[in-house]
Amino acid sequence: MLYYLHIGNLTHARTVVYNVNYHIVWSVKYRREVLTEKIADRLKVILYDIAKEKGFEIKSIEVMSDHVHVFVSAHPKFSASYYL
């Protein structure tokens, strides 16, 4: 089990001090406005569950009608593709 200490913007883990953040943007096909409030609420629940399962922190989520912004803080031992 990993233990983390957050000081300011830095996270202190066992052998590393880091501040790794990713800004991830998804858009729907043809940028159609299909992301309703109900879908946005469910999407947020799913993303937070995935974050808990994979061990990263979601700093913010913004769901627009045709795209989604997610700002993630993650441990450097995993690549960005692991979080997608």
TITOR-947521 format. One line per field, with one value per residue: residue in three letters; chain; x, z negated, y of N, C-alpha, C in turn; residue number from 0. Coordinates in nm, 2 decimals, padded with zeros to 4 digits, always signed. Layout:
REM residues N
residuo ALA;...
cadena A;...
n_xx X;...
n_zz Z;...
n_yy Y;...
ca_xx X;...
ca_zz Z;...
ca_yy Y;...
c_xx X;...
c_zz Z;...
c_yy Y;...
num NUM;...
REM end
This chain:
REM residues 84
residuo MET;LEU;TYR;TYR;LEU;HIS;ILE;GLY;ASN;LEU;THR;HIS;ALA;ARG;THR;VAL;VAL;TYR;ASN;VAL;ASN;TYR;HIS;ILE;VAL;TRP;SER;VAL;LYS;TYR;ARG;ARG;GLU;VAL;LEU;THR;GLU;LYS;ILE;ALA;ASP;ARG;LEU;LYS;VAL;ILE;LEU;TYR;ASP;ILE;ALA;LYS;GLU;LYS;GLY;PHE;GLU;ILE;LYS;SER;ILE;GLU;VAL;MET;SER;ASP;HIS;VAL;HIS;VAL;PHE;VAL;SER;ALA;HIS;PRO;LYS;PHE;SER;ALA;SER;TYR;TYR;LEU
cadena A;A;A;A;A;A;A;A;A;A;A;A;A;A;A;A;A;A;A;A;A;A;A;A;A;A;A;A;A;A;A;A;A;A;A;A;A;A;A;A;A;A;A;A;A;A;A;A;A;A;A;A;A;A;A;A;A;A;A;A;A;A;A;A;A;A;A;A;A;A;A;A;A;A;A;A;A;A;A;A;A;A;A;A
n_xx +00.08;+00.06;+00.16;+00.08;+00.19;+00.08;+00.20;+00.16;+00.18;+00.31;+00.35;+00.45;+00.58;+00.69;+00.95;+00.97;+00.91;+00.66;+00.47;+00.26;+00.05;-00.24;-00.42;-00.71;-00.90;-01.21;-01.41;-01.74;-01.86;-01.86;-01.90;-02.15;-02.42;-02.48;-02.44;-02.62;-02.74;-02.81;-02.66;-02.40;-02.38;-02.38;-02.15;-01.95;-01.96;-01.88;-01.61;-01.49;-01.50;-01.33;-01.09;-01.05;-01.01;-00.78;-00.60;-00.54;-00.59;-00.87;-00.87;-01.05;-01.36;-01.52;-01.81;-01.93;-02.18;-02.09;-01.83;-01.58;-01.38;-01.11;-00.91;-00.63;-00.43;-00.15;+00.05;+00.39;+00.48;+00.32;+00.22;+00.06;-00.13;-00.23;-00.42;-00.61
n_zz +00.00;+00.08;-00.06;-00.08;-00.11;-00.10;-00.02;+00.03;+00.38;+00.43;+00.41;+00.18;+00.20;+00.13;+00.25;+00.41;+00.51;+00.64;+00.90;+01.11;+01.36;+01.57;+01.84;+01.98;+02.26;+02.40;+02.69;+02.83;+03.10;+03.41;+03.27;+03.17;+02.97;+02.72;+02.45;+02.18;+01.87;+01.70;+01.81;+01.77;+01.49;+01.44;+01.58;+01.43;+01.19;+01.28;+01.37;+01.13;+00.99;+01.15;+01.11;+00.83;+00.83;+01.00;+00.87;+00.89;+00.88;+00.93;+01.01;+01.12;+01.31;+01.60;+01.77;+02.09;+02.34;+02.57;+02.52;+02.29;+02.01;+01.81;+01.53;+01.41;+01.14;+01.10;+01.02;+01.11;+01.19;+01.37;+01.71;+01.91;+02.07;+01.92;+01.75;+01.92
n_yy -00.12;+00.22;+00.53;+00.87;+01.20;+01.52;+01.83;+02.15;+02.20;+01.97;+01.62;+01.38;+01.06;+00.73;+00.70;+00.92;+01.26;+01.45;+01.62;+01.56;+01.63;+01.59;+01.71;+01.62;+01.58;+01.48;+01.44;+01.41;+01.21;+01.37;+01.61;+01.64;+01.77;+01.59;+01.53;+01.53;+01.67;+01.45;+01.24;+01.36;+01.36;+01.08;+01.01;+01.14;+01.00;+00.75;+00.81;+00.90;+00.66;+00.50;+00.64;+00.60;+00.32;+00.29;+00.45;+00.73;+01.09;+01.29;+01.62;+01.81;+01.81;+01.89;+01.89;+01.95;+02.01;+01.88;+01.79;+01.68;+01.78;+01.68;+01.71;+01.57;+01.44;+01.25;+00.96;+00.93;+00.68;+00.55;+00.56;+00.82;+00.69;+00.49;+00.60;+00.68
ca_xx +00.00;+00.13;+00.11;+00.12;+00.19;+00.06;+00.25;+00.15;+00.15;+00.39;+00.31;+00.56;+00.56;+00.80;+01.08;+00.96;+00.84;+00.61;+00.35;+00.23;-00.09;-00.28;-00.55;-00.76;-01.03;-01.28;-01.53;-01.83;-01.85;-01.92;-01.93;-02.30;-02.45;-02.56;-02.41;-02.72;-02.71;-02.82;-02.54;-02.29;-02.38;-02.34;-02.01;-01.87;-01.96;-01.79;-01.48;-01.44;-01.48;-01.21;-00.98;-01.02;-00.96;-00.65;-00.51;-00.51;-00.68;-00.93;-00.88;-01.17;-01.42;-01.62;-01.88;-02.00;-02.28;-02.03;-01.70;-01.55;-01.25;-01.08;-00.78;-00.59;-00.30;-00.12;+00.18;+00.48;+00.52;+00.23;+00.21;-00.07;-00.23;-00.29;-00.53;-00.72
ca_zz +00.00;+00.09;-00.14;-00.02;-00.18;-00.01;-00.07;+00.14;+00.50;+00.44;+00.34;+00.14;+00.18;+00.06;+00.31;+00.51;+00.49;+00.78;+00.93;+01.24;+01.39;+01.71;+01.88;+02.08;+02.33;+02.49;+02.76;+02.89;+03.25;+03.48;+03.18;+03.14;+02.83;+02.66;+02.31;+02.10;+01.73;+01.65;+01.86;+01.71;+01.35;+01.44;+01.62;+01.32;+01.10;+01.34;+01.37;+00.99;+00.96;+01.21;+01.04;+00.71;+00.87;+01.05;+00.78;+00.93;+00.82;+01.03;+00.95;+01.17;+01.42;+01.66;+01.88;+02.18;+02.41;+02.67;+02.48;+02.14;+01.96;+01.69;+01.49;+01.32;+01.08;+01.10;+00.98;+01.23;+01.23;+01.47;+01.82;+01.93;+02.14;+01.81;+01.70;+02.03
ca_yy +00.00;+00.34;+00.64;+00.99;+01.32;+01.64;+01.96;+02.25;+02.13;+01.85;+01.49;+01.30;+00.92;+00.66;+00.73;+01.02;+01.38;+01.48;+01.70;+01.53;+01.66;+01.57;+01.77;+01.52;+01.62;+01.39;+01.50;+01.31;+01.20;+01.49;+01.72;+01.66;+01.81;+01.48;+01.51;+01.60;+01.67;+01.32;+01.17;+01.42;+01.31;+00.94;+01.01;+01.18;+00.89;+00.65;+00.86;+00.89;+00.52;+00.46;+00.71;+00.53;+00.19;+00.30;+00.52;+00.87;+01.19;+01.39;+01.76;+01.87;+01.76;+01.98;+01.82;+02.04;+01.93;+01.81;+01.74;+01.66;+01.81;+01.62;+01.75;+01.46;+01.43;+01.10;+00.91;+00.92;+00.54;+00.51;+00.65;+00.88;+00.60;+00.41;+00.68;+00.69
c_xx +00.09;+00.07;+00.16;+00.10;+00.18;+00.10;+00.25;+00.10;+00.22;+00.33;+00.43;+00.52;+00.69;+00.94;+01.08;+00.88;+00.79;+00.49;+00.32;+00.08;-00.12;-00.41;-00.60;-00.89;-01.08;-01.39;-01.61;-01.82;-01.93;-01.95;-02.08;-02.32;-02.55;-02.54;-02.51;-02.67;-02.71;-02.70;-02.41;-02.27;-02.33;-02.19;-01.92;-01.85;-01.86;-01.64;-01.41;-01.42;-01.35;-01.08;-00.95;-00.96;-00.82;-00.55;-00.46;-00.62;-00.74;-00.94;-01.01;-01.22;-01.52;-01.68;-01.96;-02.10;-02.21;-01.88;-01.68;-01.40;-01.23;-00.94;-00.74;-00.45;-00.27;+00.03;+00.27;+00.51;+00.43;+00.23;+00.07;-00.17;-00.29;-00.42;-00.64;-00.79
c_zz +00.00;+00.00;-00.08;-00.11;-00.09;-00.08;+00.04;+00.27;+00.52;+00.36;+00.31;+00.12;+00.13;+00.12;+00.41;+00.46;+00.63;+00.78;+01.08;+01.27;+01.54;+01.73;+02.00;+02.13;+02.42;+02.56;+02.82;+03.04;+03.31;+03.40;+03.16;+03.00;+02.76;+02.51;+02.22;+01.95;+01.66;+01.69;+01.79;+01.57;+01.35;+01.48;+01.51;+01.22;+01.15;+01.34;+01.23;+00.95;+01.02;+01.15;+00.91;+00.73;+00.91;+00.97;+00.82;+00.87;+00.93;+00.96;+00.99;+01.29;+01.47;+01.78;+01.96;+02.26;+02.52;+02.64;+02.33;+02.12;+01.83;+01.65;+01.38;+01.27;+01.06;+01.06;+01.11;+01.27;+01.34;+01.59;+01.83;+01.99;+02.03;+01.76;+01.80;+02.04
c_yy +00.12;+00.45;+00.77;+01.11;+01.44;+01.76;+02.06;+02.18;+02.00;+01.73;+01.41;+01.15;+00.86;+00.70;+00.84;+01.14;+01.42;+01.57;+01.68;+01.54;+01.64;+01.64;+01.69;+01.58;+01.52;+01.47;+01.38;+01.32;+01.31;+01.61;+01.75;+01.69;+01.70;+01.46;+01.59;+01.60;+01.53;+01.23;+01.22;+01.37;+01.17;+00.93;+01.04;+01.07;+00.78;+00.69;+00.86;+00.75;+00.46;+00.52;+00.64;+00.39;+00.19;+00.38;+00.66;+00.96;+01.28;+01.52;+01.83;+01.80;+01.86;+01.91;+01.93;+01.95;+01.85;+01.76;+01.74;+01.70;+01.75;+01.66;+01.64;+01.48;+01.29;+01.08;+00.89;+00.78;+00.49;+00.61;+00.71;+00.79;+00.51;+00.47;+00.70;+00.56
num 0;1;2;3;4;5;6;7;8;9;10;11;12;13;14;15;16;17;18;19;20;21;22;23;24;25;26;27;28;29;30;31;32;33;34;35;36;37;38;39;40;41;42;43;44;45;46;47;48;49;50;51;52;53;54;55;56;57;58;59;60;61;62;63;64;65;66;67;68;69;70;71;72;73;74;75;76;77;78;79;80;81;82;83
REM end
